[in-house]
Amino acid sequence: MKVWFITGASRGFGALMTKDALAAGDAVVATARNPKTITEQFGDHPNLLAVALDVTNEGQAKEATTAAVARFGRIDVLANNAGYGLLGAVEEATAEEIEKIYATNVFGLLKVTRAVLPYMRRQRSGHILNFSSIGGYYGFPGWGIYGSTKFAVEGLSESLATEVEPFGIKVTIIEPGFFRTDFLHDNSLAISPASIPDYVGTPAGNMRDFAASANHAQPGNPAKLTAGIIEMVNAANPPLRMPFGRDTVAKIEEEHANVEKELAQWRQLAVSTDFEQTA
């Protein structure tokens, strides 16, 4: 039996992971700002502990991990799922909007991870799942600020994986594409109210219309994603990056091709900046 610690467990991927893990016979510490939203969904399950957690609150993160270990004795899988989106051109986002999304998507993830890691190091085992996005691998117009938080998650996760490997701890970056959750709904997505006229009709401006039309019409099946996460977590050698969705795979392949093409074009200038080597 694995013990899961899931942030943002009241809805979306978090709720589905909670459901799948419990169905697999695992224990789940399901966290949300209001834990009643979890107990209302899953009832009084012997393998479930619903805990209040605002990931931006470091004290709460430590209290939640302490409660998890007190109840189940260990934490085997940390799923850093809590987060939200921000839609708007980089220039349109306010400083307040930027600081707020970083507080949750980046600093909140770090606060929970730093609270859990001492227990995993003590165990000499564990698996950290950090939810990124295809927007953390490929920069979409209109999603620059949100994507930058996910690029940050990708970078810190890659370094973290090498740091904790000696302790038997694994790290996987989860990279969903567009899945049919509430991500594009107003309870998961903030939209910068400052719409600059110059961006109307540009890729950034058009993304606002696309997001509205794509809400609850995305191609990805959330239940299949979380089932895939359960399968991946039980694998002997899970990947550092786990993309989900045909759209994600296509964008990764496109990005790789573009990088290779640009590197070939500018390779000579790139390597010309070293000191000359002497024999």
N, C-alpha and C positions, 0 to 999 in steps of 0.2 A: 504494500500500500504506500503510495506516494502522498506527501502532504503538499498541497498547493497553496500559495499565497497570491491572490489575484486582486489587483487594483481595478477600480471602475467596474465592479462586478454586478451592478444593478441592471445593466442593459447591454445590448450589442454583443460584441465578441466576449466581453467579460462574463455576462450571464450565460452565454452558450458554453464557454469553457467550464464554468461552474457546473452546469448541467451534465456535460460530458464526463468530467472528472468524477463526479459523484456516481454516475451510471457505471463507470469503470471500476468502482469500488475504492476509489481514492478518497482522501480527506481534503476538505477545502476550507481555507480561511478566506472568506469572501468579504472584501472591503468596499465601502461606499461612504459618501458623506452622511447619508441617512441609512443605517443598516436595516431599518424596518422595510425598506424597499426590497431587500434580499429575502428576509424571512417571509414576507408576503408572497413571494414567488415560489420559494422552495420549502416552506414550512419548517417543522421541527425535525430536521434530519440529524441522526446521531453523528455523522461525519462532517457536519457543517458548522462552522463558527462564523457568524456575521459580526463584523467589527466596524466601528465608525472610523473613517480615515479620510481626511482631506490631505492629499499628497503634498500640498504646499506647506503643511504644518509638520515640522521635523519632530516635535515632541509627540504628536499623534502617531507618526510613523514608528517611533521607538516603542511606544505603548502597544501598538498593534502587533508588532513582531514579538514582544514579550508575551502577550496574551496567546499568540499562536503557538509558541514553544511550550508555554505552560499547559495548554490544552492537548497538544499532539506530540510534544517532545522534540520536534524537528521541523525544518522547512526544506523540502526537496526541490520544489519548483517555484520560482518567483516569476509571475507574469505581470510585467509593468505595462498594463493596458490603458490606464487612465490617460485621457488627453482629449483635445478637441481641435477643430480646424478654424482657420481665419482666412476669409476670402477677400481679396482686394489687391490692387497693385501695391508694390513696395512703397511708392510715394504716398499712397492714400492712407496707409496704416498710421495710426497715431502712436506716440511713444507709450501711452498707457496700454493700448491694445497689444503692442509688442512685448512689453514687460509682463503683462498678465499671461500671455500664452507661453512665454518662456518659463514663467513661474511654475506652470503645470507640466508642460510637455518635456522640459529639460531638467529644471531644478527639482521638481517634484519627483521625477524618476530617480534622480541622484539621491534624494533624501531617503526614499524607500530602499534603494539598493544598498546604501551605506548602513542602513539599519539592519538589513538582513544578512549582509556579508559576514559579520563576526560569527554568526551561528553556522553558516555554511563552512567557513574556514575551520571551525571547531569540529564539524562533522567530517571534514575532508571530502565533501561531496556536495552536489547541488547543480541546478540548471537555471540560469537566468534567461528569461525571454523578454527582450526589449522590443516593444512595438514601434516600428518605424512606418514606412509607407513607400510606395513607388516614388512619392514626392520627396523622399530622402535620398533617392538615387538619381533622379532626373528632375530638373527644374522646370516646372510648368508655369506659364504666365498666369498671374492672378493668385498664385499660391506661394509666392516668394517667401513671405514671413513664416507661414506654416511649414513650408518645405525646409526652411533653414533650421527649424527646431528638430526636424527629423534627420537632416544632415548631421546635426550635432549628436543626436542619438547614435547614428551610424558610427561616427568617429570615436566617441567615447566607448562604445561597445566593442569596437575592434581592439582598442588598447586594453580594455578591461579583460577581454578574453585571454590575452597573453599574460596579463598580470595574475589571474586567478587559476590558470591552468595547473601550476604546481600544486595546488590544493585540491585537485580533483573536481573543480567547478567548471562547468561549461557555460558558454554564452551563445545565444542565437538571436539574430536580428530578424524579426518578423516583418516582411515587406508585402502588405496587401495592396492590391490595385483597387479598383472601384467595386465595392461589395454592397449588397442591398441591405444596409443597416440604416440607422438614423443619422449617419455621419453628415449628410447634406441637409438634414432637417435643422430647424432653429434651436433644438435642444442640444445639438452637438456642434453646430457651426455658427461662428460669429462672422458677420459681414461688415466690413468697414463702411460706416455710413457716409464718409466723405468720398463722394464719387466725382472725380475730376473730369470735366467734359472732354478734355483732349484724349482720354483713354477710351471713350465711347467708340465702338467700331474697331478697336485694336484687339489683339489676342487677349490682353488682360481684361478689357472691358467685356468682350464676348464671353469670357469664362463665367461671368455672373449669370448670364442667360443660360449657359450650358448647365451650370450647377442646379438651377431651378428646374430645368426640364429633366435632368438625370436623376433627381431625387426619387428614391424607391423604384428606379428603373435600371439600376446598375447591373452589370452582367454577372458579378460574382455571387456565389451562394454562401452565406455566412456559416451555415451548418456544416458544409463541406470543408470550409477553412478550419473550423475548430476541431473537426474530426481529424483533419490532417495534422494539426498541432499535437493532438494526443498520440497519433502514430509516430510523429517525429520525436517527441519527448521520450518515447519508449525505445527508440533506435539506439544501437550501441555507440554509434559515432554520429551524433546530430551535426548539422552544418552550422557554420558561422552565420551565413545568410540563408533565409528560407523565403523566397518569393512565392506569392500565391496569386493566381489569376493569369489568364492568357494575356491580358493587357499589360501586366507587370513584366512577364517574360519578354514580350515584344519590345517594350520600352528599354529594358536592360540590354537586349541585343542591339537595338538601335544606338543606344548610348555607347556601347563598346565599339561599334563600327565607326561612329563619329570620332571617338577619341583616337582610335588607331589611324584614321585618315589624317586627322590634324597633327598627330605626332609625327607621322611620316613626312608631312609637308614642312614642318618646322624643326625637325630633328637636328639638322646641321647647326642651326642657330642655338638650339637648346644645349648641345654638348660643347659649344665653342667657348663657353664662359668659365671653364676650369683653367687653373694654372697649367702651363705647358709642362708635360712630364719630361724629366731628364733621364737619360740612360743610366 
